[in-house]
């Protein structure tokens, strides 16, 4: 997500402390290289501006398809929790109770700011549930400032529920590929440096782009289309 600031001041060769350490021929060559570098930097800045315009254009073209996809997903029960649980980098994030809570997740959206480089939102939509009052919770990332920041919706927990804190020390005992440092709601409420937020990057740049591939991951407990069960039946018949 990070990128260089095109407006930063670059120290020119003639300003370098070592500019007097070279013979005349080397000095001349280095100055000419410096001129070329200035031209490259100018082109790079222009390229970044053009790429941003193209990305903004195609973001607008994608929007109606994202909306159509979300409307279709709304007809499939437990689509998002299934895709999350099937994702190799997200499934270990959920405690059993959080998994139950996310069964009430009906819609997920990632929306970039108009100026793409400046930030984005991740929005989670929930049906009425026994855990909190909010129908939408949002995590917002601002990247165009000196110190990039993120902020989260304040969750209005129902009595006896505060999943981001109470489950942090009570991890599930089931086997996992790795043990994460926080739970889902622990991540949601923890506003760290956006450039170190790996979970947000996975959701934005992987899960959101193609959730279907994770929803369709075959069940690891059995072969697809019940082939394994058919083999067992055949063996029983032969016996």
C-alpha positions, 0 to 999 in steps of 0.5 A: 500500500505504501508509495513514495511521495512525488513531492519530496525534495531530492538532493541533487548531485551538485549539493552532495558532500562528495561532489568534489571528490572526483576528477573532472571527467567523472564529475562531468559524467556524474552531473550528466547522469544527475540530469538524466535522473531528474528527467526520469523522476519527472516522467515517473511523477507524470506516470503516477498521475496517469496511472491514478486517473486510469485506476479511478476510471476502472474503479468506477467501471467495477462498481456496478459489478461489485454491487451486482455480485453483493446482491447475488451473494445476499441470496446465499446463506453464510457466504462470507463466513464460509469464504473467511473460514476457507481463507488460509490467512483469515481462518485462524483469526476466528475464535469459536464465538467470533465464528458464530457472530460472523454467521450474522455477517450478510455483506462485506464491502471494500471501497477506495476513496476517490483519490485511491492513494489516500485511503479506503473503507472496509465495511461489514454489514450484519443482520440483527444478532445477539452480540451487538446493536450495530447493523454496519461496522466500518474500518477506515484507513487514511494513507495521505497524511504524514502519519497514516492512520486508521479508525474503527466504528465504536461497537455497541456491545450487548450485555455480556459481550465484548468479543475483541477483549474477552476472547483474546485470552481464550483461544479455541483449542481446535487445530490451526495452521498458526496462532494469530496475535489477535482475534477478528474483533481484536484486529477490528478495534486495534488501529495500528499503522495501516502499512503494517495491517496485514489482515486489512491487506488480505481482505482488500487485495485478496478476499474482496477481489474474488471471494467465490474462489474461497467459498468454493474450496472443497470440504477437507473432510471428504472428497468432492461429490461423495466419491470416497463414500461410494468407494466405501459402499462398493467395498462393503458390497464386495464383502 
